[in-house]
Amino acid sequence: MEPGRPTLSDPSEPITAAATITVSGTLPQDLLEKSDAIIRIIITREDGSVITGAEIAMPKTAGFDVTKVPLSAGSNVIEAVAVINGVEGTRSAPITVVRDTSAPALTVTTPTPGAIMDGDSVIVTGKTDKDIDVQVRNETTGTIDSGRSTTKGAFSIAITLRDGTNVLTITATDGAGNQTSKSVRSRRAHRLAASQSS
């Protein structure tokens, strides 16, 4: 009789920049009693090549974790299979993990470097990848404001300024945790300068 097949849990991070992940799953009862059996993790890479990602001895409990399963760039279709006396059983339903190591694009439109502002705050605008987190930090004051880019990648985030030079760091972070940062230095004009005459 053919042994049961493992079930893989959905990945906690379906898109990641990491080089390896931990794959979790469960086994049917009939597999737990097998000796001379292993669990094999099979990965089909984006280029179509198939590798064995890992092999572990048959666990004594229904739940299992396989650590350090390697990911290649792009899509990784991962399946688990019980191998008993060297014979592969039925593969699990696949899970897909995408390895994305490319940092998002980031263009800051305003403020322009060295711009002189006359208000208490500035609206930082620009473009990045669509629907990702964007954070603006005023390094001079420690203030942080954040938002998300639109489906077209545009963002617009207001942040407060103090008198004098303000250094703003804009950071875009994609779903895999890849980041791109740019800094812009701008000046806030001293309000009272015009009315002070000697």
C-alpha positions as CSV (number, residue, x, y, z in Angstrom):
1,M,0.0,0.0,0.0
2,E,1.3,3.4,-0.9
3,P,2.2,5.5,2.2
4,G,0.3,8.7,2.8
5,R,1.7,12.0,1.7
6,P,3.0,14.9,3.8
7,T,1.2,18.3,3.9
8,L,3.2,21.5,3.8
9,S,2.1,24.6,5.6
10,D,1.7,27.8,3.7
11,P,4.9,29.9,4.0
12,S,5.0,32.6,6.6
13,E,6.8,34.8,4.1
14,P,5.8,33.9,0.5
15,I,8.2,36.6,-0.7
16,T,11.6,36.9,1.0
17,A,15.1,38.1,0.4
18,A,16.6,35.3,2.5
19,A,18.8,32.6,1.0
20,T,17.2,29.8,3.0
21,I,13.9,29.2,4.7
22,T,12.4,26.8,7.2
23,V,9.6,24.6,5.7
24,S,7.0,23.2,8.0
25,G,4.4,20.5,7.5
26,T,2.5,17.6,9.0
27,L,2.6,13.9,8.3
28,P,-0.2,11.3,8.3
29,Q,-0.2,8.7,11.1
30,D,0.8,5.9,8.8
31,L,4.1,7.5,7.9
32,L,5.2,7.9,11.5
33,E,5.4,4.2,12.1
34,K,7.9,3.7,9.2
35,S,11.5,2.9,9.8
36,D,14.1,3.4,7.1
37,A,12.2,6.4,5.9
38,I,13.1,10.0,5.2
39,I,11.3,13.2,4.2
40,R,12.8,14.8,1.1
41,I,12.2,18.4,0.2
42,I,12.1,18.9,-3.6
43,I,12.5,22.3,-5.2
44,T,11.6,23.3,-8.8
45,R,13.4,26.5,-9.6
46,E,12.3,29.3,-11.9
47,D,14.6,28.0,-14.7
48,G,12.9,24.6,-14.5
49,S,15.7,22.7,-12.8
50,V,14.8,20.5,-9.9
51,I,17.0,20.0,-6.8
52,T,16.8,18.2,-3.5
53,G,16.6,21.0,-1.0
54,A,17.0,18.9,2.1
55,E,16.4,15.4,3.6
56,I,15.5,14.7,7.2
57,A,15.0,11.4,9.1
58,M,11.3,10.5,9.5
59,P,10.2,12.5,12.6
60,K,8.5,10.8,15.5
61,T,5.8,13.5,15.6
62,A,3.2,14.5,13.0
63,G,4.5,18.0,12.8
64,F,7.9,18.7,11.2
65,D,10.3,21.6,10.4
66,V,13.0,21.4,7.8
67,T,15.5,24.2,8.3
68,K,17.9,25.8,5.8
69,V,16.0,24.9,2.7
70,P,17.9,26.8,-0.1
71,L,16.1,29.3,-2.3
72,S,17.3,30.5,-5.7
73,A,16.4,33.8,-7.2
74,G,12.8,34.0,-8.5
75,S,10.1,31.4,-7.9
76,N,10.8,28.3,-5.9
77,V,8.1,25.6,-6.0
78,I,8.6,23.4,-2.9
79,E,7.2,19.9,-2.4
80,A,7.7,17.3,0.3
81,V,7.7,13.6,-0.2
82,A,8.2,10.5,2.0
83,V,11.0,8.2,0.8
84,I,10.6,4.7,2.2
85,N,13.4,2.1,1.4
86,G,14.5,4.4,-1.4
87,V,11.1,4.7,-3.1
88,E,9.4,8.1,-3.3
89,G,5.8,8.2,-2.3
90,T,3.3,10.8,-3.5
91,R,4.5,14.4,-3.3
92,S,2.7,17.0,-1.2
93,A,0.7,19.8,-2.7
94,P,3.3,22.4,-3.6
95,I,4.0,25.7,-1.9
96,T,5.7,28.6,-3.7
97,V,8.2,30.9,-2.2
98,V,9.7,33.8,-4.3
99,R,13.2,35.0,-3.5
100,D,13.4,38.6,-4.3
101,T,16.8,40.3,-3.7
102,S,16.4,43.3,-5.9
103,A,16.0,46.6,-4.0
104,P,13.0,48.8,-5.0
105,A,13.6,51.8,-7.3
106,L,13.3,55.1,-5.5
107,T,13.1,58.6,-7.0
108,V,12.5,61.7,-4.7
109,T,10.8,64.5,-6.6
110,T,10.4,67.0,-3.7
111,P,12.0,68.6,-1.9
112,T,14.9,69.1,-4.3
113,P,18.4,69.0,-2.6
114,G,19.2,72.3,-0.9
115,A,15.7,73.7,-1.4
116,I,14.7,76.4,1.1
117,M,11.4,75.9,2.8
118,D,9.4,78.5,4.6
119,G,6.8,76.3,6.3
120,D,6.8,74.1,9.4
121,S,6.6,71.0,7.3
122,V,7.4,69.7,3.8
123,I,5.5,67.1,1.7
124,V,8.0,64.6,0.4
125,T,6.9,63.2,-3.0
126,G,8.4,60.7,-5.4
127,K,8.1,57.3,-7.0
128,T,9.1,53.8,-6.0
129,D,7.7,50.2,-6.6
130,K,3.9,49.9,-6.4
131,D,2.1,49.4,-3.1
132,I,5.1,49.2,-0.7
133,D,6.1,50.9,2.6
134,V,7.8,54.3,2.4
135,Q,9.3,56.0,5.5
136,V,10.6,59.5,5.8
137,R,12.9,60.3,8.7
138,N,14.1,63.8,9.6
139,E,17.6,62.9,10.8
140,T,17.9,66.4,12.3
141,T,14.9,66.0,14.7
142,G,14.4,62.2,14.8
143,T,10.8,62.6,13.6
144,I,9.5,59.7,11.4
145,D,6.4,59.7,9.2
146,S,5.5,56.8,6.9
147,G,3.0,55.8,4.2
148,R,2.5,53.5,1.3
149,S,3.1,54.0,-2.4
150,T,0.1,53.8,-4.7
151,T,-0.5,51.1,-7.3
152,K,1.4,53.4,-9.7
153,G,4.3,53.7,-7.2
154,A,3.7,57.4,-6.2
155,F,4.1,58.5,-2.6
156,S,3.4,61.7,-0.7
157,I,4.4,62.0,3.0
158,A,4.4,65.2,5.1
159,I,7.1,65.7,7.7
160,T,7.8,68.6,10.1
161,L,11.0,70.7,9.8
162,R,12.9,72.8,12.2
163,D,14.8,76.0,11.6
164,G,18.0,75.6,9.7
165,T,19.2,72.6,7.8
166,N,17.1,69.4,7.8
167,V,18.4,66.1,6.5
168,L,15.5,63.9,5.3
169,T,16.1,60.2,4.7
170,I,13.5,58.5,2.5
171,T,13.4,54.6,2.7
172,A,11.3,52.3,0.5
173,T,10.9,48.7,1.7
174,D,9.4,46.0,-0.4
175,G,7.5,42.9,0.6
176,A,10.7,40.9,0.8
177,G,12.4,43.4,3.1
178,N,14.7,44.8,0.4
179,Q,15.4,48.5,1.0
180,T,16.5,51.6,-0.9
181,S,17.3,54.8,0.9
182,K,18.0,58.3,-0.3
183,S,18.8,61.5,1.7
184,V,17.9,65.0,0.8
185,R,19.2,68.1,2.6
186,S,16.9,71.1,2.7
187,R,16.8,74.3,4.7
188,R,14.0,75.9,6.6
189,A,14.2,79.7,6.4
190,H,14.4,81.5,9.7
191,R,11.0,83.2,10.0
192,L,12.0,86.3,11.8
193,A,14.9,87.2,9.6
194,A,12.9,89.6,7.4
195,S,11.5,91.7,10.3
196,Q,14.8,92.1,12.2
197,S,16.4,95.3,11.0
198,S,19.3,96.9,12.9
